[in-house]
């Protein structure tokens, strides 16, 4: 249906569909998630050292993506992560986000 003609041929609508989760979702910036051919992970700050945490991506909301893995609310993750930040690397304070 397109009663007001707001969609022209070839256009697609954008839909936000509320979804209930059995547990709270954790959202991180898209740039915090690293995807390689072997794994998808975020880099958590563990007492100033990089720790790779495997995650699965869930729903996205703008620049945020839901991550499912061994993370807890309040964990610090690298805001602009890359696989060049090796596990155990010392992290600088400006690279993290909550």
Steps between C-alpha positions, in 0.01 A plus 500: 500500500615848419185714524676837516748419221803567721685200353594521134584193289838357603489655849498294819364594841706496818331323789580495872355188652510478881639167618484363853810330631519244780794695644629856463684587179846652488556758227841621386611734219529320165867599490557294818420172323774332298407237241770286341474186290545296819305683770295797615613670821527815707807604695434534873723698734618266774703713743656696214568196278313400183288186524322366192143389577313297239151635433209449267338804346132558560275786397634840401365839597669784317871491586448240774498123469380242750769255607446162659797349679692496825450871575335670793352848543780737594775311313725739309552422131725663242299759306683451169617141511718318249667160488831688504442560873633166619386326816703622798585838340509793746202729434492877516209662691365690198432190291230353722125541526246379750 
